[in-house]
Amino acid sequence: MPTPAALPRWLDLREQPAPAGDRTIDGRACRTRAGLFAELARALAFPPHFGRNWDACADCLRDAVQADPVLTVGHAEDLLAAEPHHLPVLLDIVSVLVRDTPAVTLALHPSPPYAEEFVERLRAATLE
């Protein structure tokens, strides 16, 4: 699935399943902000003192992308689905990371039946 023109170049949408791996973020565990923070801490080995707020998340993500600039999310259609008002915040944090580390990519793997709906949600979140 090519990235639609209205989305930032650092968003990489892929219909195939996300690769299995310790650093793959499971979108099903990220339906809420609290779930996202817990899953990021697990998948990216955030330090124990991670404050579970957006500022702390940005700091820990900055460190995590130094090891690997690709943030991979499987089942991306569930990403912040229960709290969609937080999606623009996450995307803003990643856009700041891209300014500091241009190789950063957010690889989103929505399940095929939900891909188009998810793209629309992303498009709306990037316009906020």
N, C-alpha and C positions, 0 to 999 in steps of 0.2 A: 504494500500500500504506500504510494508516494505521499510525502508530506504536502498537504494542501497549501497553496500559496499564501493564504491568510494566516498561517501559523509560523512561529519563529523557526529559523533554519536549524536550531539546536534540538528541536523536537523531531524524533525519528519514530514514526508510526510503522509498526510491523504486524501483519496479520498472523504470522506463524507463531507458534508457542514460544514463550520466553525460554532461553537456555536455562537448564538446571544449574544451580550453583549456589554457593553460600551467599554471594553478594546480590542475588536476585531478590527483589522486593516483591512480595506477594500482595497484589492489590486487594485481594479478598480480606486480608487482615488490616487494610487501610481505609475502611469505609468512614472512619471518623478521624479527627485530628489526633486524639489519644492513641488510636490504633496505628496511625501512620508513624507517630513518634516511636512507639514500641517496635514496630516492624523495621524502621530505619535503624534503630539502636541494635536490633538483632542482626540484620543483614549486613550492616556496614561497620559493626563492632564499635559503636560509639562508646566513649569512656563511661565508667560508672557514675561520674558526676554530671552526666548530661541532664540539663535542667528541664527537659520536656516542655519547651516553649519555642516560639518561632526564632527568636534571637539565638538561642542555644543550638537549635536545629541548623541554622545557617552556618554557625561556627563549625559544627561537627561535619556538615556536608563539605565545607571548604577543605577540611583536613582529609576527608574521605576521597575526594576527587584527585588529590595529589597521588594517591596510590593507583587509582583507576578512574579516568575521566568519564566513563560510561556508567550512568545510573540506569539500571534495567528494572522495569516494572512489568511483571506478568499479571494477567487478569486486570489490566489497567482500567477497564470499564468500571471497576469497583472503587477506584482511587477517589477518596473523599466523597463518595456518592451520597452518604447520609448527611454530610455537612458541606455542600457544594460551595458555600461562600468562602471556604478555606482554600479552594483550588487556585484562585488568583494569587494568593499569598505564596503558596508553594512555587508557582510558576515565576513569580517575581524573584524569589530567592534564587532559583536556578538561573534566571537571566542575569543576575548580578554575578553569580559564579562564572558564567560564560564571559563576562567582561574581563574578569581577572584571569581566567584559564580558558582560552578560546576553544580548546579541544573538548570541553564538557558537552556531553550529549545526554539527553533524557530519552532513552529508548523505551517506548511504550508499546506493549503487546496486548491490545484488547482482543477478546475472543471474537471471532468473525461475526456472529449474529448481532453483536453490540457495537461493532466498529464505527458505523456511520453515526449512531447516536452519540458515541463517545467523542468523535471528531467535532460534532456540533457543540458539545459541552466544553471542549477545549477552546474552540473558537470564541465562544461567549466569555470564557474566563480570561482569555488574552485581551479582550476588548474592554474589560472592566478597569 
